[in-house]
Amino acid sequence: MSSEHGSHPIVVKRIKKSAAAHHGGSWKIAYADFMTAMMALFLVLWLLKAQTPKDLQQLAEYFRTPLKVAIAGGNKSSLSSSVIPGGGLDITRQDAEVRKTPDDAVQKAKERQESERLRALKNRLEQIIENNPVLRQFRPQLLLDITSEGLRIQILDTQNRPMFRTGSAAVEPYMRTILREIGPVLNEMPNKVSLSGHTDAANYSNGERTYSNWELSSDRANASRRELIAGGMNEGKVLRVIGLAATMPLDKKDEMAPVNRRISIVVLNQRAQSRIEAENASAAEVSVAAKAGAAGQEVQAGLAAASAPAVPAASAAAAQGNAAAAPAKPGSVQ
């Protein structure tokens, strides 16, 4: 019948639907792990940002120390036969492979103890000044502070109460009293002492060609050293006496201010003392080497003079006669 009318048969397909497979929710575990890792990352970044540069440097030093060296100790683990490299950017380099010795901690502990002793000495000096009626009236002219070199004691000049006579290193009586009271107290610590003299910017009439502020500041510092020793300070405590003229004014706005004329006494800490001693030792080595070189040149000159052939007296006289008889060259001076 369908063929008679030219129509196609209708085919009905029935699709059997089935439920989707159940995946068990494992993706939730992976997502939770990812979120935990991200939270840990942001927490670490926040903690690093909140730290000081010093803490970050210590943290970096911790990670530079390899595990092998940190546990077992030793030197240069990357140079050993271990399969674990020693750390650092390159296993052939010497960086970040030496275990930090306890000497650093010991040194820091010594520096802390020394700093405490210097502060105790500062407090003792302040008590002496307050308890001494003579020194108490000079308290505005005494400055005590802790610097990178040690305990610094500065005795300042004033317009109405100068420390020295004008233009000289003659110590005034009140300045002598201050120095002789301070001298014995400095013996309470074994540290060496450095003295420096300072002047204002007033120049002499002849400038710096003869006696100037350089000589004046040095002479005043040396005069202060003598008064400290006269008061009872040990002679061997002085490590350096220098004059700085007007190069380091206390009042930078007014180079002519009286406070720029001062004597600075520094009880040196071990680090500053070692640095100055090293500088003195290197200067002494250069001086000894220069003297040795000059002596060697003198010896060589003496040997050369001894080995030179002697000129007969007759030949020398004949040579002088010929030179006298020879006519002078034009333009020469006789």
C-alpha positions, 0 to 999 in steps of 0.5 A, spaced: 500 500 500 505 504 501 508 502 495 502 504 491 502 511 494 510 512 493 511 514 501 516 511 505 515 506 511 516 510 518 521 507 522 520 508 530 527 507 534 526 506 541 533 508 545 534 505 552 536 510 557 541 508 562 543 512 568 550 516 568 556 512 571 557 514 578 565 517 579 565 517 586 567 524 588 575 523 587 575 530 584 573 533 591 579 530 594 584 533 589 581 540 589 581 540 597 589 538 596 590 544 591 586 549 595 590 547 601 597 548 597 594 555 595 593 557 602 600 554 605 603 558 599 599 565 601 601 563 608 608 563 607 608 569 602 605 573 608 610 571 613 616 572 609 613 579 607 612 580 615 619 579 617 625 584 617 631 583 613 635 581 618 631 575 619 630 573 612 638 573 612 638 568 617 633 564 614 637 564 608 643 562 611 639 556 614 637 553 607 644 554 605 647 550 610 646 543 607 643 537 611 650 533 611 654 538 614 648 541 619 648 534 622 655 531 621 659 537 621 665 537 617 668 541 611 666 542 604 661 536 603 661 537 596 668 535 595 667 529 598 664 522 595 657 523 598 652 523 592 648 528 596 651 535 593 653 540 599 649 545 597 649 552 594 648 555 587 654 550 584 657 544 587 664 546 585 663 552 589 666 553 596 660 557 598 654 555 603 658 549 604 661 550 611 658 549 617 657 555 622 662 554 628 660 556 635 665 561 635 660 566 632 656 565 638 661 566 643 664 572 639 657 575 640 656 573 647 663 577 648 661 583 645 654 583 649 658 582 655 663 588 653 657 592 652 654 591 658 661 593 662 662 599 658 655 601 660 656 600 667 662 604 667 658 610 664 653 609 670 659 609 674 662 616 671 655 619 672 655 617 679 662 620 680 660 626 677 653 627 681 656 625 688 662 630 687 661 637 688 666 640 684 665 635 678 657 637 679 658 644 677 662 642 670 656 637 668 654 641 662 661 640 659 661 633 660 658 628 655 658 621 655 655 616 650 656 609 647 658 609 640 661 604 635 668 604 638 666 604 645 664 609 651 666 616 649 667 621 654 667 629 651 669 635 655 667 641 652 669 648 652 665 654 653 665 661 652 666 663 660 670 657 662 675 655 657 679 648 658 685 651 655 689 658 655 687 661 648 691 658 642 696 654 647 695 647 650 696 650 657 691 646 661 686 650 666 685 648 673 678 646 672 680 642 666 686 638 670 681 637 676 676 633 671 681 629 668 685 627 674 678 625 677 676 621 671 683 617 670 683 612 676 676 610 674 678 608 667 683 603 670 677 599 672 676 596 665 682 593 661 680 596 655 685 601 651 684 608 651 684 613 645 684 621 645 683 626 640 683 633 640 678 638 637 679 646 635 674 651 632 675 653 625 679 660 627 686 660 624 692 663 626 695 669 622 700 665 618 695 660 616 697 652 616 704 654 614 707 653 621 703 652 627 696 651 626 690 648 629 693 641 627 699 642 632 694 645 637 689 639 637 695 634 638 698 638 643 692 639 647 690 631 646 697 630 649 696 635 655 690 631 657 694 624 656 699 627 661 693 629 666 690 623 666 696 619 668 698 624 673 691 623 676 692 615 676 691 612 670 696 607 667 700 609 662 699 603 658 692 604 657 693 609 652 693 606 645 692 613 640 693 620 641 691 624 635 689 631 633 683 632 628 683 640 628 676 643 626 675 637 621 669 634 626 665 640 629 660 638 634 656 644 632 656 643 624 652 650 623 657 654 627 664 652 626 666 657 631 662 655 636 666 654 643 663 647 643 667 645 637 673 646 642 673 639 646 677 633 648 674 626 646 676 620 651 674 613 648 674 607 652 675 602 646 671 596 645 675 590 643 673 590 635 675 598 635 682 596 639 684 590 634 682 595 628 687 600 631 692 595 633 692 592 626 693 599 623 699 600 627 702 594 626 701 594 618 704 601 619 710 599 623 711 593 618 712 598 612 717 602 616 721 596 618 721 594 610 723 601 608 729 602 613 731 595 611 731 597 603 735 603 605 740 599 609 741 594 603 742 600 598 747 603 602 751 596 603 750 595 595 753 602 594 759 600 599 760 594 595 760 597 589 765 603 591 770 597 594 770 593 588 771 599 583 778 599 580 783 605 584 785 610 579 793 612 580 795 618 583 799 620 577 794 619 572 789 623 576 793 629 576 795 629 569 787 628 567 786 634 572 792 638 568 789 637 561 782 639 563 785 645 566 789 647 559 783 645 555 779 651 552 772 652 555 766 651 551 762 657 548 756 658 553 759 654 559 760 657 566 766 656 569 
